[in-house]
């Protein structure tokens, strides 16, 4: 006899309750498993980063990079440096041995400048671990640049700027000081910098499949709108395998012709990138006449601006300060990334807050001085032994002191601009000047040191050089002759119309010391601890991080289990409803 309809409902209710409970339990299991996998993946990524920081790019010591290469190949590479032709070498990097590594000269302005020097072969080099063996990497990193610290008598500008970039929360390549040996002989004291590539992108964005572009000298790298053809933007060189259709065009269109900038840009990171170059007076960047030395990375339709190349920071091109609200060489409207974002009151305030944290934290005069002295203690012995240095050791010592005084002057000027006691804008005309020239209230050229006898290519990048900012000795504070667009007197100190003198000097040297580097120290050279500008860079969106595959796998298993329970429950219900009971 069949069960009566009324008697079925309690059974059905019980089964539904059981199935619901099973579903909830499965969901909890999936979430717990996903969370555990995520934590495990995060722990693994942290371990990999820790290994990179301690064994490949330590901040508290100098490591050896030993290159073994055929003598004729090496000499050919030096004799034809402009060709940047790849050669084969073996490399021992801090004790790890690699064969069949590609090596070549690298650089743009600095390479051409060294080519024009009669008494130096101190080129920057690029190591390509996967050039001949596609799977070969150094802890996941395929390419490392060995930078020669050209035009930087202190050796520290790039190191300190990347350190500040990390403090600000920008996605920053790994970097460290290295002693470079070639065929058993000490070649020079360099700065190693990770090339922006897959390992960097995976570490900072959780993926490496986005479109990657580099701003290089040429039409288009100012990010101004031209048209909807990718080929029109020759100054943005594609570095990824795919352009991801027209995401770059969509970004440029919105930036120039729209108003919803957050739809196509990571606005906070873009503001931090601008601020980083302003507080370090780095005009060899998007701010300057060459509109170069930055990367754009597209992560699911949103572009981030990535910092790159800082040997000319801290006034390396003869500038002592910039107008924080118009930091451009030329009209600010010619740099839409700056003009458009700072045209939004909310973003402008965010930008000012970022600058304020920098000048009261890492760059606070006493804090910065202590950090410079700490780095000096770590590297000075290596600088003294550097056989190919562009400078004497006395010039290095002078460069270190000059770096400290330049920062003090910059921080004082920026603080006055933030307070409104001196101008922070110039009616849309920007901060003026070419390669040289002083900023508002500046003391131009104080840090524009070039190797003796070296020239610097004129702005415009046609390859011809001028004896710009030649360095004639440790006490030369003039910055030398300046590029064709430069303004100023013999010291490069002509001020913009609204700028005021810097008579206050170093009055703020003792301020802002409470939020600085002492919160991060972890032994000689500094650690990677807390204190700074916020959370880790390149936050990962749902399902896009490196652990998303594991999470999806656990979720799939939970769904399969739930489906099985449902099928089993329905089968039981069918049997129960239609089974005849004995009388």
KATAUR-V217832 format. One record per helix or strand of 3 or more residues. SS is the DSSP state (A for helix, B for strand). FROM is the first residue (numbers start at 1). LEN is the number of residues. If there is no record, write none. Layout:
ss:SS from:FROM len:LEN
ss:SS from:FROM len:LEN
//
This chain:
ss:A from:5 len:52
ss:B from:63 len:7
ss:A from:71 len:9
ss:A from:81 len:3
ss:B from:87 len:7
ss:B from:96 len:11
ss:A from:109 len:7
ss:B from:124 len:5
ss:B from:143 len:5
ss:A from:157 len:12
ss:B from:175 len:8
ss:B from:185 len:10
ss:A from:198 len:8
ss:B from:212 len:4
ss:A from:230 len:3
ss:B from:236 len:3
ss:A from:247 len:11
ss:A from:261 len:3
ss:A from:267 len:13
ss:B from:294 len:6
ss:B from:302 len:6
ss:A from:332 len:3
ss:A from:336 len:7
ss:A from:345 len:16
ss:A from:365 len:21
ss:A from:393 len:27
ss:A from:517 len:3
ss:A from:548 len:31
//
